[in-house]
Amino acid sequence: MPTKMALPILNELRKRGNTVFAITEGQAAAHCKQTRAIESVLLEGNNSLAPVKSSEITRILGNVGPDVLIIGCSCPINWELQFAKVARRRGIPVVAIEDIWGDLSRLGDFIPDLALTIDNLGHGTRAGNSQAIGDIASAVNPAASNDAQEQVNRLEALARDKTTVLIVADHTSNALEIVELVAKSVRLEEDPGQFVITHSLVHPKLTKTEAASEILRPAEQLLAGLTVDQFGGLSTDTRAVHCHYTVAAFTTPLRIALHNGRRAVSVSGPKSLELLWSETGFRQYPLVALEAIPEMNQPASLSNYDWESLDRTGRAWAERARFRPEAGAAIESLVTSWQ
């Protein structure tokens, strides 16, 4: 069940002469259809909150007869875990790809046969007894190619004159904590009118739920009087590529920002830290521990952090944490050992 994190690995497997099929849903479906790494999409859903019937999973795996099942650790984890358990019963090895540091914990008691981590910070973090290999899973999420180019151009043009800030909620539980901190921080700036805020506060799978309205209404109030622009619904990833700052607790766009020479800030308020621990097993976001990005637990001017030192460390990390094609060989080796 590939995600954008998996696509570089799938491309490498295809280069090595393997055939790749996809089971996907939501925004990942577009990426799978646009890459030559995927032979075909076997099952496409709009919302993985809805479970797949066990008989359907058995039918799909039976028809394809895969040598290996590769899963992401997206949230919610429904489909990934469903397919993984059926694959295990059928004697198919399972590879799990880390999306954020420590998110292998979302698999619960299920232990993958191979874990591909972002880098060695993920080693031993709730990976159970699986073989963990760091520094080979891609840390780079490409911007969605189906974004409207005119909106991308508008964001780029605006960023030449204004300071753009992207707020990303890791979960509904910490969304308003992040919004409030950013709103108060921007108001501390010498010229708050120089800042343009854009946000991604609700997971795409929850956009039409009551949870969405419970977040968006108070967020609008917290941001009242500040300039907010959603840029025609540009994807979160694309905005992270182009905005000056991305602010979240621990979600992937923080890494996307660093990989594209932008700045990132990790929120470490009480709700965000609680979520970080429950979702990943970390007490502190790794990029903060590495001093590659600052953490924010109270309002502070974004321009006042020691960016000279942070930028230097962030660039060094981004250079190290690139995709390594050894991932393909590691997966093939696992398959061989099972045969």
Secondary structure as GFF3:
##gff-version 3
##sequence-region A 1 339
A	DSSP	alpha_helix	7	15	.	.	.	ID=ss1
A	DSSP	beta_strand	21	25	.	.	.	ID=ss2
A	DSSP	alpha_helix	28	34	.	.	.	ID=ss3
A	DSSP	beta_strand	40	45	.	.	.	ID=ss4
A	DSSP	alpha_helix	54	64	.	.	.	ID=ss5
A	DSSP	beta_strand	69	71	.	.	.	ID=ss6
A	DSSP	alpha_helix	78	89	.	.	.	ID=ss7
A	DSSP	beta_strand	94	97	.	.	.	ID=ss8
A	DSSP	three_ten_helix	103	107	.	.	.	ID=ss9
A	DSSP	beta_strand	114	116	.	.	.	ID=ss10
A	DSSP	three_ten_helix	120	122	.	.	.	ID=ss11
A	DSSP	beta_strand	131	133	.	.	.	ID=ss12
A	DSSP	alpha_helix	149	159	.	.	.	ID=ss13
A	DSSP	beta_strand	163	168	.	.	.	ID=ss14
A	DSSP	alpha_helix	175	187	.	.	.	ID=ss15
A	DSSP	three_ten_helix	192	194	.	.	.	ID=ss16
A	DSSP	beta_strand	195	200	.	.	.	ID=ss17
A	DSSP	three_ten_helix	204	206	.	.	.	ID=ss18
A	DSSP	alpha_helix	210	222	.	.	.	ID=ss19
A	DSSP	beta_strand	227	228	.	.	.	ID=ss20
A	DSSP	three_ten_helix	231	233	.	.	.	ID=ss21
A	DSSP	alpha_helix	236	242	.	.	.	ID=ss22
A	DSSP	beta_strand	245	248	.	.	.	ID=ss23
A	DSSP	alpha_helix	253	259	.	.	.	ID=ss24
A	DSSP	beta_strand	263	267	.	.	.	ID=ss25
A	DSSP	alpha_helix	270	280	.	.	.	ID=ss26
A	DSSP	alpha_helix	286	289	.	.	.	ID=ss27
A	DSSP	beta_strand	295	296	.	.	.	ID=ss28
A	DSSP	three_ten_helix	302	304	.	.	.	ID=ss29
A	DSSP	alpha_helix	307	320	.	.	.	ID=ss30
A	DSSP	alpha_helix	326	338	.	.	.	ID=ss31
###
